[in-house]
């Protein structure tokens, strides 16, 4: 009985879900945010995902790196100028 239930679960067609993610950018953002929240609670998983992004999704990694550099430069500009 359990085996049949597992077989049915494995045969779920995810294509409509993937299509919805492609069609609705806000849905994609929400799904990605949910996955990131799940990963961030597990340090080992977070490290694996970070490595995966750096290795296999280099464009995404470079975007995050660029944002981090911009934020770092904003922070250092305030400290060097006395907040003015």
PDB file of N, CA, C and O in Angstrom:
ATOM      1  N   UNK A   1       0.816  -1.190   0.000  1.00  0.00           N
ATOM      2  CA  UNK A   1       0.000   0.000   0.000  1.00  0.00           C
ATOM      3  C   UNK A   1       0.866   1.263   0.000  1.00  0.00           C
ATOM      4  O   UNK A   1       0.647   2.165  -0.808  1.00  0.00           O
ATOM      5  N   UNK A   2       1.838   1.327   0.894  1.00  0.00           N
ATOM      6  CA  UNK A   2       2.729   2.482   0.959  1.00  0.00           C
ATOM      7  C   UNK A   2       3.521   2.628  -0.334  1.00  0.00           C
ATOM      8  O   UNK A   2       3.760   3.743  -0.799  1.00  0.00           O
ATOM      9  N   UNK A   3       3.928   1.499  -0.914  1.00  0.00           N
ATOM     10  CA  UNK A   3       4.697   1.535  -2.153  1.00  0.00           C
ATOM     11  C   UNK A   3       3.888   2.189  -3.269  1.00  0.00           C
ATOM     12  O   UNK A   3       4.425   2.984  -4.040  1.00  0.00           O
ATOM     13  N   UNK A   4       2.617   1.861  -3.358  1.00  0.00           N
ATOM     14  CA  UNK A   4       1.756   2.457  -4.382  1.00  0.00           C
ATOM     15  C   UNK A   4       1.618   3.965  -4.172  1.00  0.00           C
ATOM     16  O   UNK A   4       1.630   4.735  -5.131  1.00  0.00           O
ATOM     17  N   UNK A   5       1.488   4.379  -2.910  1.00  0.00           N
ATOM     18  CA  UNK A   5       1.383   5.806  -2.613  1.00  0.00           C
ATOM     19  C   UNK A   5       2.655   6.528  -3.023  1.00  0.00           C
ATOM     20  O   UNK A   5       2.593   7.617  -3.593  1.00  0.00           O
ATOM     21  N   UNK A   6       3.810   5.932  -2.741  1.00  0.00           N
ATOM     22  CA  UNK A   6       5.076   6.534  -3.128  1.00  0.00           C
ATOM     23  C   UNK A   6       5.214   6.615  -4.641  1.00  0.00           C
ATOM     24  O   UNK A   6       5.710   7.612  -5.167  1.00  0.00           O
ATOM     25  N   UNK A   7       4.783   5.582  -5.339  1.00  0.00           N
ATOM     26  CA  UNK A   7       4.840   5.602  -6.800  1.00  0.00           C
ATOM     27  C   UNK A   7       3.975   6.728  -7.355  1.00  0.00           C
ATOM     28  O   UNK A   7       4.363   7.405  -8.308  1.00  0.00           O
ATOM     29  N   UNK A   8       2.803   6.927  -6.757  1.00  0.00           N
ATOM     30  CA  UNK A   8       1.928   8.002  -7.212  1.00  0.00           C
ATOM     31  C   UNK A   8       2.556   9.364  -6.948  1.00  0.00           C
ATOM     32  O   UNK A   8       2.456  10.267  -7.778  1.00  0.00           O
ATOM     33  N   UNK A   9       3.200   9.514  -5.800  1.00  0.00           N
ATOM     34  CA  UNK A   9       3.857  10.776  -5.481  1.00  0.00           C
ATOM     35  C   UNK A   9       4.984  11.059  -6.464  1.00  0.00           C
ATOM     36  O   UNK A   9       5.173  12.201  -6.882  1.00  0.00           O
ATOM     37  N   UNK A  10       5.728  10.032  -6.832  1.00  0.00           N
ATOM     38  CA  UNK A  10       6.845  10.208  -7.745  1.00  0.00           C
ATOM     39  C   UNK A  10       6.399  10.494  -9.173  1.00  0.00           C
ATOM     40  O   UNK A  10       7.190  10.982  -9.981  1.00  0.00           O
ATOM     41  N   UNK A  11       5.157  10.201  -9.491  1.00  0.00           N
ATOM     42  CA  UNK A  11       4.680  10.420 -10.849  1.00  0.00           C
ATOM     43  C   UNK A  11       3.949  11.752 -11.008  1.00  0.00           C
ATOM     44  O   UNK A  11       3.316  11.992 -12.036  1.00  0.00           O
ATOM     45  N   UNK A  12       4.030  12.600 -10.018  1.00  0.00           N
ATOM     46  CA  UNK A  12       3.384  13.909 -10.086  1.00  0.00           C
ATOM     47  C   UNK A  12       4.024  14.713 -11.215  1.00  0.00           C
ATOM     48  O   UNK A  12       5.248  14.753 -11.340  1.00  0.00           O
ATOM     49  N   UNK A  13       3.201  15.343 -12.027  1.00  0.00           N
ATOM     50  CA  UNK A  13       3.679  16.174 -13.123  1.00  0.00           C
ATOM     51  C   UNK A  13       3.940  17.586 -12.591  1.00  0.00           C
ATOM     52  O   UNK A  13       3.006  18.311 -12.248  1.00  0.00           O
ATOM     53  N   UNK A  14       5.196  17.958 -12.528  1.00  0.00           N
ATOM     54  CA  UNK A  14       5.568  19.273 -12.012  1.00  0.00           C
ATOM     55  C   UNK A  14       5.571  20.352 -13.086  1.00  0.00           C
ATOM     56  O   UNK A  14       5.798  21.524 -12.785  1.00  0.00           O
ATOM     57  N   UNK A  15       5.322  19.971 -14.328  1.00  0.00           N
ATOM     58  CA  UNK A  15       5.380  20.939 -15.422  1.00  0.00           C
ATOM     59  C   UNK A  15       4.466  22.151 -15.214  1.00  0.00           C
ATOM     60  O   UNK A  15       4.907  23.274 -15.457  1.00  0.00           O
ATOM     61  N   UNK A  16       3.210  21.974 -14.773  1.00  0.00           N
ATOM     62  CA  UNK A  16       2.372  23.166 -14.530  1.00  0.00           C
ATOM     63  C   UNK A  16       2.960  24.092 -13.455  1.00  0.00           C
ATOM     64  O   UNK A  16       2.860  25.315 -13.555  1.00  0.00           O
ATOM     65  N   UNK A  17       3.567  23.497 -12.438  1.00  0.00           N
ATOM     66  CA  UNK A  17       4.207  24.290 -11.385  1.00  0.00           C
ATOM     67  C   UNK A  17       5.378  25.087 -11.949  1.00  0.00           C
ATOM     68  O   UNK A  17       5.508  26.283 -11.688  1.00  0.00           O
ATOM     69  N   UNK A  18       6.227  24.419 -12.723  1.00  0.00           N
ATOM     70  CA  UNK A  18       7.368  25.102 -13.330  1.00  0.00           C
ATOM     71  C   UNK A  18       6.910  26.193 -14.291  1.00  0.00           C
ATOM     72  O   UNK A  18       7.504  27.270 -14.340  1.00  0.00           O
ATOM     73  N   UNK A  19       5.868  25.919 -15.045  1.00  0.00           N
ATOM     74  CA  UNK A  19       5.340  26.913 -15.982  1.00  0.00           C
ATOM     75  C   UNK A  19       4.815  28.134 -15.235  1.00  0.00           C
ATOM     76  O   UNK A  19       5.024  29.268 -15.664  1.00  0.00           O
ATOM     77  N   UNK A  20       4.134  27.898 -14.119  1.00  0.00           N
ATOM     78  CA  UNK A  20       3.627  29.009 -13.305  1.00  0.00           C
ATOM     79  C   UNK A  20       4.777  29.852 -12.766  1.00  0.00           C
ATOM     80  O   UNK A  20       4.674  31.077 -12.712  1.00  0.00           O
ATOM     81  N   UNK A  21       5.864  29.208 -12.369  1.00  0.00           N
ATOM     82  CA  UNK A  21       7.033  29.946 -11.887  1.00  0.00           C
ATOM     83  C   UNK A  21       7.627  30.805 -12.991  1.00  0.00           C
ATOM     84  O   UNK A  21       8.050  31.934 -12.743  1.00  0.00           O
ATOM     85  N   UNK A  22       7.659  30.274 -14.208  1.00  0.00           N
ATOM     86  CA  UNK A  22       8.182  31.043 -15.337  1.00  0.00           C
ATOM     87  C   UNK A  22       7.263  32.210 -15.689  1.00  0.00           C
ATOM     88  O   UNK A  22       7.734  33.291 -16.044  1.00  0.00           O
ATOM     89  N   UNK A  23       5.967  31.993 -15.591  1.00  0.00           N
ATOM     90  CA  UNK A  23       4.995  33.012 -15.997  1.00  0.00           C
ATOM     91  C   UNK A  23       4.831  34.131 -14.975  1.00  0.00           C
ATOM     92  O   UNK A  23       4.556  35.271 -15.350  1.00  0.00           O
ATOM     93  N   UNK A  24       4.994  33.826 -13.704  1.00  0.00           N
ATOM     94  CA  UNK A  24       4.768  34.799 -12.632  1.00  0.00           C
ATOM     95  C   UNK A  24       6.056  35.044 -11.858  1.00  0.00           C
ATOM     96  O   UNK A  24       6.459  34.215 -11.043  1.00  0.00           O
ATOM     97  N   UNK A  25       6.693  36.164 -12.106  1.00  0.00           N
ATOM     98  CA  UNK A  25       7.962  36.441 -11.432  1.00  0.00           C
ATOM     99  C   UNK A  25       7.792  36.552  -9.916  1.00  0.00           C
ATOM    100  O   UNK A  25       8.696  36.177  -9.169  1.00  0.00           O
ATOM    101  N   UNK A  26       6.652  37.060  -9.455  1.00  0.00           N
ATOM    102  CA  UNK A  26       6.450  37.159  -8.004  1.00  0.00           C
ATOM    103  C   UNK A  26       6.317  35.780  -7.375  1.00  0.00           C
ATOM    104  O   UNK A  26       6.778  35.562  -6.254  1.00  0.00           O
ATOM    105  N   UNK A  27       5.693  34.849  -8.084  1.00  0.00           N
ATOM    106  CA  UNK A  27       5.584  33.478  -7.587  1.00  0.00           C
ATOM    107  C   UNK A  27       6.965  32.840  -7.505  1.00  0.00           C
ATOM    108  O   UNK A  27       7.275  32.138  -6.543  1.00  0.00           O
ATOM    109  N   UNK A  28       7.786  33.083  -8.509  1.00  0.00           N
ATOM    110  CA  UNK A  28       9.155  32.564  -8.503  1.00  0.00           C
ATOM    111  C   UNK A  28       9.940  33.135  -7.325  1.00  0.00           C
ATOM    112  O   UNK A  28      10.650  32.401  -6.637  1.00  0.00           O
ATOM    113  N   UNK A  29       9.815  34.433  -7.092  1.00  0.00           N
ATOM    114  CA  UNK A  29      10.510  35.066  -5.970  1.00  0.00           C
ATOM    115  C   UNK A  29      10.064  34.475  -4.636  1.00  0.00           C
ATOM    116  O   UNK A  29      10.893  34.205  -3.766  1.00  0.00           O
ATOM    117  N   UNK A  30       8.766  34.276  -4.474  1.00  0.00           N
ATOM    118  CA  UNK A  30       8.242  33.706  -3.230  1.00  0.00           C
ATOM    119  C   UNK A  30       8.735  32.277  -3.024  1.00  0.00           C
ATOM    120  O   UNK A  30       9.105  31.899  -1.913  1.00  0.00           O
ATOM    121  N   UNK A  31       8.739  31.490  -4.090  1.00  0.00           N
ATOM    122  CA  UNK A  31       9.214  30.107  -3.989  1.00  0.00           C
ATOM    123  C   UNK A  31      10.695  30.079  -3.641  1.00  0.00           C
ATOM    124  O   UNK A  31      11.128  29.288  -2.802  1.00  0.00           O
ATOM    125  N   UNK A  32      11.468  30.941  -4.285  1.00  0.00           N
ATOM    126  CA  UNK A  32      12.903  30.985  -4.026  1.00  0.00           C
ATOM    127  C   UNK A  32      13.178  31.445  -2.597  1.00  0.00           C
ATOM    128  O   UNK A  32      14.057  30.907  -1.925  1.00  0.00           O
ATOM    129  N   UNK A  33      12.433  32.431  -2.142  1.00  0.00           N
ATOM    130  CA  UNK A  33      12.591  32.909  -0.766  1.00  0.00           C
ATOM    131  C   UNK A  33      12.275  31.804   0.235  1.00  0.00           C
ATOM    132  O   UNK A  33      12.966  31.662   1.244  1.00  0.00           O
ATOM    133  N   UNK A  34      11.242  31.028  -0.038  1.00  0.00           N
ATOM    134  CA  UNK A  34      10.870  29.910   0.835  1.00  0.00           C
ATOM    135  C   UNK A  34      11.990  28.882   0.893  1.00  0.00           C
ATOM    136  O   UNK A  34      12.343  28.403   1.971  1.00  0.00           O
ATOM    137  N   UNK A  35      12.547  28.545  -0.259  1.00  0.00           N
ATOM    138  CA  UNK A  35      13.653  27.579  -0.307  1.00  0.00           C
ATOM    139  C   UNK A  35      14.853  28.125   0.458  1.00  0.00           C
ATOM    140  O   UNK A  35      15.483  27.392   1.221  1.00  0.00           O
ATOM    141  N   UNK A  36      15.176  29.397   0.264  1.00  0.00           N
ATOM    142  CA  UNK A  36      16.315  29.983   0.975  1.00  0.00           C
ATOM    143  C   UNK A  36      16.100  29.980   2.483  1.00  0.00           C
ATOM    144  O   UNK A  36      17.042  29.743   3.239  1.00  0.00           O
ATOM    145  N   UNK A  37      14.879  30.239   2.931  1.00  0.00           N
ATOM    146  CA  UNK A  37      14.585  30.189   4.364  1.00  0.00           C
ATOM    147  C   UNK A  37      14.784  28.783   4.908  1.00  0.00           C
ATOM    148  O   UNK A  37      15.298  28.603   6.012  1.00  0.00           O
ATOM    149  N   UNK A  38      14.373  27.784   4.126  1.00  0.00           N
ATOM    150  CA  UNK A  38      14.552  26.391   4.548  1.00  0.00           C
ATOM    151  C   UNK A  38      16.037  26.045   4.640  1.00  0.00           C
ATOM    152  O   UNK A  38      16.466  25.385   5.586  1.00  0.00           O
ATOM    153  N   UNK A  39      16.806  26.485   3.673  1.00  0.00           N
ATOM    154  CA  UNK A  39      18.236  26.172   3.625  1.00  0.00           C
ATOM    155  C   UNK A  39      18.992  26.912   4.721  1.00  0.00           C
ATOM    156  O   UNK A  39      19.914  26.358   5.321  1.00  0.00           O
ATOM    157  N   UNK A  40      18.612  28.149   4.985  1.00  0.00           N
ATOM    158  CA  UNK A  40      19.373  28.960   5.933  1.00  0.00           C
ATOM    159  C   UNK A  40      19.298  28.444   7.361  1.00  0.00           C
ATOM    160  O   UNK A  40      20.126  28.824   8.189  1.00  0.00           O
ATOM    161  N   UNK A  41      18.334  27.593   7.670  1.00  0.00           N
ATOM    162  CA  UNK A  41      18.234  27.046   9.021  1.00  0.00           C
ATOM    163  C   UNK A  41      19.166  25.860   9.232  1.00  0.00           C
ATOM    164  O   UNK A  41      19.320  25.389  10.359  1.00  0.00           O
ATOM    165  N   UNK A  42      19.784  25.376   8.174  1.00  0.00           N
ATOM    166  CA  UNK A  42      20.706  24.240   8.255  1.00  0.00           C
ATOM    167  C   UNK A  42      22.069  24.682   7.729  1.00  0.00           C
ATOM    168  O   UNK A  42      22.244  24.820   6.518  1.00  0.00           O
ATOM    169  N   UNK A  43      23.045  24.909   8.627  1.00  0.00           N
ATOM    170  CA  UNK A  43      24.352  25.409   8.194  1.00  0.00           C
ATOM    171  C   UNK A  43      25.026  24.545   7.127  1.00  0.00           C
ATOM    172  O   UNK A  43      25.656  25.079   6.215  1.00  0.00           O
ATOM    173  N   UNK A  44      24.904  23.231   7.226  1.00  0.00           N
ATOM    174  CA  UNK A  44      25.518  22.357   6.225  1.00  0.00           C
ATOM    175  C   UNK A  44      24.860  22.555   4.863  1.00  0.00           C
ATOM    176  O   UNK A  44      25.540  22.626   3.839  1.00  0.00           O
ATOM    177  N   UNK A  45      23.546  22.642   4.862  1.00  0.00           N
ATOM    178  CA  UNK A  45      22.822  22.848   3.604  1.00  0.00           C
ATOM    179  C   UNK A  45      23.150  24.213   3.016  1.00  0.00           C
ATOM    180  O   UNK A  45      23.311  24.350   1.803  1.00  0.00           O
ATOM    181  N   UNK A  46      23.249  25.220   3.873  1.00  0.00           N
ATOM    182  CA  UNK A  46      23.570  26.565   3.397  1.00  0.00           C
ATOM    183  C   UNK A  46      24.932  26.579   2.714  1.00  0.00           C
ATOM    184  O   UNK A  46      25.104  27.199   1.665  1.00  0.00           O
ATOM    185  N   UNK A  47      25.886  25.897   3.310  1.00  0.00           N
ATOM    186  CA  UNK A  47      27.230  25.849   2.725  1.00  0.00           C
ATOM    187  C   UNK A  47      27.211  25.117   1.383  1.00  0.00           C
ATOM    188  O   UNK A  47      27.869  25.542   0.434  1.00  0.00           O
ATOM    189  N   UNK A  48      26.458  24.018   1.304  1.00  0.00           N
ATOM    190  CA  UNK A  48      26.361  23.262   0.053  1.00  0.00           C
ATOM    191  C   UNK A  48      25.709  24.092  -1.040  1.00  0.00           C
ATOM    192  O   UNK A  48      26.164  24.091  -2.184  1.00  0.00           O
ATOM    193  N   UNK A  49      24.646  24.800  -0.690  1.00  0.00           N
ATOM    194  CA  UNK A  49      23.944  25.625  -1.674  1.00  0.00           C
ATOM    195  C   UNK A  49      24.833  26.782  -2.126  1.00  0.00           C
ATOM    196  O   UNK A  49      24.867  27.113  -3.311  1.00  0.00           O
ATOM    197  N   UNK A  50      25.544  27.393  -1.193  1.00  0.00           N
ATOM    198  CA  UNK A  50      26.455  28.479  -1.560  1.00  0.00           C
ATOM    199  C   UNK A  50      27.522  27.984  -2.530  1.00  0.00           C
ATOM    200  O   UNK A  50      27.844  28.663  -3.505  1.00  0.00           O
ATOM    201  N   UNK A  51      28.061  26.815  -2.264  1.00  0.00           N
ATOM    202  CA  UNK A  51      29.065  26.230  -3.158  1.00  0.00           C
ATOM    203  C   UNK A  51      28.450  25.923  -4.522  1.00  0.00           C
ATOM    204  O   UNK A  51      29.070  26.173  -5.556  1.00  0.00           O
ATOM    205  N   UNK A  52      27.245  25.386  -4.525  1.00  0.00           N
ATOM    206  CA  UNK A  52      26.554  25.075  -5.777  1.00  0.00           C
ATOM    207  C   UNK A  52      26.339  26.338  -6.605  1.00  0.00           C
ATOM    208  O   UNK A  52      26.571  26.336  -7.814  1.00  0.00           O
ATOM    209  N   UNK A  53      25.900  27.403  -5.966  1.00  0.00           N
ATOM    210  CA  UNK A  53      25.674  28.666  -6.672  1.00  0.00           C
ATOM    211  C   UNK A  53      26.983  29.194  -7.242  1.00  0.00           C
ATOM    212  O   UNK A  53      27.033  29.620  -8.396  1.00  0.00           O
ATOM    213  N   UNK A  54      28.037  29.166  -6.444  1.00  0.00           N
ATOM    214  CA  UNK A  54      29.325  29.675  -6.916  1.00  0.00           C
ATOM    215  C   UNK A  54      29.845  28.856  -8.087  1.00  0.00           C
ATOM    216  O   UNK A  54      30.385  29.412  -9.044  1.00  0.00           O
ATOM    217  N   UNK A  55      29.686  27.539  -8.019  1.00  0.00           N
ATOM    218  CA  UNK A  55      30.248  26.647  -9.032  1.00  0.00           C
ATOM    219  C   UNK A  55      29.391  26.569 -10.297  1.00  0.00           C
ATOM    220  O   UNK A  55      29.898  26.727 -11.407  1.00  0.00           O
ATOM    221  N   UNK A  56      28.101  26.325 -10.124  1.00  0.00           N
ATOM    222  CA  UNK A  56      27.242  26.014 -11.271  1.00  0.00           C
ATOM    223  C   UNK A  56      26.373  27.175 -11.753  1.00  0.00           C
ATOM    224  O   UNK A  56      25.841  27.133 -12.862  1.00  0.00           O
ATOM    225  N   UNK A  57      26.231  28.190 -10.939  1.00  0.00           N
ATOM    226  CA  UNK A  57      25.409  29.339 -11.316  1.00  0.00           C
ATOM    227  C   UNK A  57      26.245  30.605 -11.149  1.00  0.00           C
ATOM    228  O   UNK A  57      25.921  31.494 -10.361  1.00  0.00           O
ATOM    229  N   UNK A  58      27.328  30.654 -11.916  1.00  0.00           N
ATOM    230  CA  UNK A  58      28.324  31.706 -11.738  1.00  0.00           C
ATOM    231  C   UNK A  58      27.745  33.103 -11.992  1.00  0.00           C
ATOM    232  O   UNK A  58      28.136  34.063 -11.328  1.00  0.00           O
ATOM    233  N   UNK A  59      26.826  33.220 -12.940  1.00  0.00           N
ATOM    234  CA  UNK A  59      26.203  34.519 -13.200  1.00  0.00           C
ATOM    235  C   UNK A  59      25.467  35.042 -11.979  1.00  0.00           C
ATOM    236  O   UNK A  59      25.578  36.221 -11.642  1.00  0.00           O
ATOM    237  N   UNK A  60      24.719  34.178 -11.319  1.00  0.00           N
ATOM    238  CA  UNK A  60      24.006  34.549 -10.098  1.00  0.00           C
ATOM    239  C   UNK A  60      25.002  34.914  -8.996  1.00  0.00           C
ATOM    240  O   UNK A  60      24.815  35.890  -8.270  1.00  0.00           O
ATOM    241  N   UNK A  61      26.053  34.119  -8.885  1.00  0.00           N
ATOM    242  CA  UNK A  61      27.085  34.384  -7.884  1.00  0.00           C
ATOM    243  C   UNK A  61      27.707  35.766  -8.099  1.00  0.00           C
ATOM    244  O   UNK A  61      27.909  36.518  -7.145  1.00  0.00           O
ATOM    245  N   UNK A  62      28.009  36.094  -9.359  1.00  0.00           N
ATOM    246  CA  UNK A  62      28.629  37.388  -9.658  1.00  0.00           C
ATOM    247  C   UNK A  62      27.679  38.540  -9.320  1.00  0.00           C
ATOM    248  O   UNK A  62      28.123  39.590  -8.856  1.00  0.00           O
ATOM    249  N   UNK A  63      26.377  38.350  -9.547  1.00  0.00           N
ATOM    250  CA  UNK A  63      25.395  39.382  -9.200  1.00  0.00           C
ATOM    251  C   UNK A  63      25.370  39.624  -7.692  1.00  0.00           C
ATOM    252  O   UNK A  63      25.350  40.771  -7.244  1.00  0.00           O
ATOM    253  N   UNK A  64      25.370  38.552  -6.916  1.00  0.00           N
ATOM    254  CA  UNK A  64      25.378  38.676  -5.456  1.00  0.00           C
ATOM    255  C   UNK A  64      26.671  39.342  -5.000  1.00  0.00           C
ATOM    256  O   UNK A  64      26.660  40.210  -4.126  1.00  0.00           O
ATOM    257  N   UNK A  65      27.769  38.934  -5.591  1.00  0.00           N
ATOM    258  CA  UNK A  65      29.070  39.516  -5.259  1.00  0.00           C
ATOM    259  C   UNK A  65      29.087  41.018  -5.568  1.00  0.00           C
ATOM    260  O   UNK A  65      29.606  41.807  -4.779  1.00  0.00           O
ATOM    261  N   UNK A  66      28.527  41.409  -6.703  1.00  0.00           N
ATOM    262  CA  UNK A  66      28.473  42.826  -7.073  1.00  0.00           C
ATOM    263  C   UNK A  66      27.622  43.620  -6.088  1.00  0.00           C
ATOM    264  O   UNK A  66      27.994  44.726  -5.697  1.00  0.00           O
ATOM    265  N   UNK A  67      26.489  43.064  -5.689  1.00  0.00           N
ATOM    266  CA  UNK A  67      25.640  43.737  -4.702  1.00  0.00           C
ATOM    267  C   UNK A  67      26.358  43.904  -3.369  1.00  0.00           C
ATOM    268  O   UNK A  67      26.243  44.940  -2.714  1.00  0.00           O
ATOM    269  N   UNK A  68      27.095  42.879  -2.980  1.00  0.00           N
ATOM    270  CA  UNK A  68      27.832  42.940  -1.725  1.00  0.00           C
ATOM    271  C   UNK A  68      28.896  44.035  -1.791  1.00  0.00           C
ATOM    272  O   UNK A  68      29.099  44.762  -0.818  1.00  0.00           O
ATOM    273  N   UNK A  69      29.568  44.153  -2.919  1.00  0.00           N
ATOM    274  CA  UNK A  69      30.593  45.179  -3.099  1.00  0.00           C
ATOM    275  C   UNK A  69      29.974  46.570  -3.022  1.00  0.00           C
ATOM    276  O   UNK A  69      30.533  47.468  -2.391  1.00  0.00           O
ATOM    277  N   UNK A  70      28.827  46.750  -3.659  1.00  0.00           N
ATOM    278  CA  UNK A  70      28.136  48.041  -3.611  1.00  0.00           C
ATOM    279  C   UNK A  70      27.766  48.397  -2.177  1.00  0.00           C
ATOM    280  O   UNK A  70      27.984  49.527  -1.740  1.00  0.00           O
ATOM    281  N   UNK A  71      27.209  47.441  -1.445  1.00  0.00           N
ATOM    282  CA  UNK A  71      26.823  47.685  -0.052  1.00  0.00           C
ATOM    283  C   UNK A  71      28.041  48.002   0.812  1.00  0.00           C
ATOM    284  O   UNK A  71      27.993  48.876   1.677  1.00  0.00           O
ATOM    285  N   UNK A  72      29.133  47.279   0.564  1.00  0.00           N
ATOM    286  CA  UNK A  72      30.355  47.508   1.324  1.00  0.00           C
ATOM    287  C   UNK A  72      30.884  48.915   1.058  1.00  0.00           C
ATOM    288  O   UNK A  72      31.322  49.599   1.983  1.00  0.00           O
ATOM    289  N   UNK A  73      30.844  49.345  -0.198  1.00  0.00           N
ATOM    290  CA  UNK A  73      31.319  50.680  -0.558  1.00  0.00           C
ATOM    291  C   UNK A  73      30.440  51.768   0.039  1.00  0.00           C
ATOM    292  O   UNK A  73      30.950  52.815   0.440  1.00  0.00           O
ATOM    293  N   UNK A  74      29.140  51.549   0.106  1.00  0.00           N
ATOM    294  CA  UNK A  74      28.237  52.516   0.736  1.00  0.00           C
ATOM    295  C   UNK A  74      28.576  52.669   2.212  1.00  0.00           C
ATOM    296  O   UNK A  74      28.610  53.782   2.735  1.00  0.00           O
ATOM    297  N   UNK A  75      28.826  51.553   2.877  1.00  0.00           N
ATOM    298  CA  UNK A  75      29.149  51.578   4.300  1.00  0.00           C
ATOM    299  C   UNK A  75      30.469  52.259   4.580  1.00  0.00           C
ATOM    300  O   UNK A  75      30.585  53.009   5.549  1.00  0.00           O
ATOM    301  N   UNK A  76      31.471  52.010   3.745  1.00  0.00           N
ATOM    302  CA  UNK A  76      32.784  52.610   3.984  1.00  0.00           C
ATOM    303  C   UNK A  76      32.782  54.092   3.646  1.00  0.00           C
ATOM    304  O   UNK A  76      33.562  54.845   4.229  1.00  0.00           O
ATOM    305  N   UNK A  77      31.939  54.536   2.731  1.00  0.00           N
ATOM    306  CA  UNK A  77      31.862  55.954   2.385  1.00  0.00           C
ATOM    307  C   UNK A  77      31.353  56.761   3.573  1.00  0.00           C
ATOM    308  O   UNK A  77      31.824  57.871   3.819  1.00  0.00           O
ATOM    309  N   UNK A  78      30.400  56.210   4.306  1.00  0.00           N
ATOM    310  CA  UNK A  78      29.869  56.923   5.465  1.00  0.00           C
ATOM    311  C   UNK A  78      30.902  57.005   6.579  1.00  0.00           C
ATOM    312  O   UNK A  78      31.016  58.039   7.237  1.00  0.00           O
ATOM    313  N   UNK A  79      31.647  55.944   6.799  1.00  0.00           N
ATOM    314  CA  UNK A  79      32.592  55.947   7.910  1.00  0.00           C
ATOM    315  C   UNK A  79      33.799  56.829   7.613  1.00  0.00           C
ATOM    316  O   UNK A  79      34.368  57.422   8.530  1.00  0.00           O
ATOM    317  N   UNK A  80      34.195  56.922   6.353  1.00  0.00           N
ATOM    318  CA  UNK A  80      35.373  57.732   6.042  1.00  0.00           C
ATOM    319  C   UNK A  80      35.056  59.218   6.034  1.00  0.00           C
ATOM    320  O   UNK A  80      35.955  60.048   6.176  1.00  0.00           O
ATOM    321  N   UNK A  81      33.782  59.559   5.868  1.00  0.00           N
ATOM    322  CA  UNK A  81      33.415  60.966   5.722  1.00  0.00           C
ATOM    323  C   UNK A  81      32.696  61.504   6.950  1.00  0.00           C
ATOM    324  O   UNK A  81      32.125  62.594   6.913  1.00  0.00           O
ATOM    325  N   UNK A  82      32.721  60.769   7.996  1.00  0.00           N
ATOM    326  CA  UNK A  82      32.076  61.212   9.219  1.00  0.00           C
ATOM    327  C   UNK A  82      30.564  61.244   9.135  1.00  0.00           C
ATOM    328  O   UNK A  82      29.908  61.972   9.880  1.00  0.00           O
ATOM    329  N   UNK A  83      30.002  60.442   8.215  1.00  0.00           N
ATOM    330  CA  UNK A  83      28.552  60.366   8.094  1.00  0.00           C
ATOM    331  C   UNK A  83      27.953  61.473   7.252  1.00  0.00           C
ATOM    332  O   UNK A  83      26.732  61.537   7.113  1.00  0.00           O
ATOM    333  N   UNK A  84      28.767  62.344   6.688  1.00  0.00           N
ATOM    334  CA  UNK A  84      28.255  63.438   5.846  1.00  0.00           C
ATOM    335  C   UNK A  84      28.310  63.091   4.398  1.00  0.00           C
ATOM    336  O   UNK A  84      27.918  63.897   3.554  1.00  0.00           O
TER     337      UNK A  84
END
